[in-house]
Amino acid sequence: MHFISYPSPNFNERRSGFTQPEYIVLHYTGMESGAAALARLCDPAAEVSAHYVVEEDGRIFALVDETMRAWHAGQSLWNGVEDMNSASIGIEIVNGGHDFLVDGQLPPYPPAQIKAVAKLCRAICKRWNIPPTHIIGHSDIAPIRKRDPGEHFPWDEFQAMV
């Protein structure tokens, strides 16, 4: 798997009690382009990041080393874990989501992008011994604040590939 290095300064050490990631959290970027998302995720003033960004054509940008704590989850909770940034790997999927509709509709996720996300998740699960059932959406861990990756994310198709 080929990664395009695009380092973000927005990370720190996983907090005490978290020796390795236990979950993968999927997000959509909610921005008008992948370039805009990468710029924001690498802007020190924004104080947000992710481990990976997956473009619509399947290219994968590596922003934060998997051993480190990227700042993607914000205030969240899952299975009693309040610091999901320390407990997970964050993947941003380039998609305008609810903020950038296409012809009044949620933008689709292209097949090449879903295949790349699934392949990336398979590799991460294998590296860290993460069960595929621990791949969750941002809306799962922060349902009051977040809607991504959105109701149009093809979960059934994706899970069949992981």
Disulfide bonds with the S-S distance in Angstrom:
none
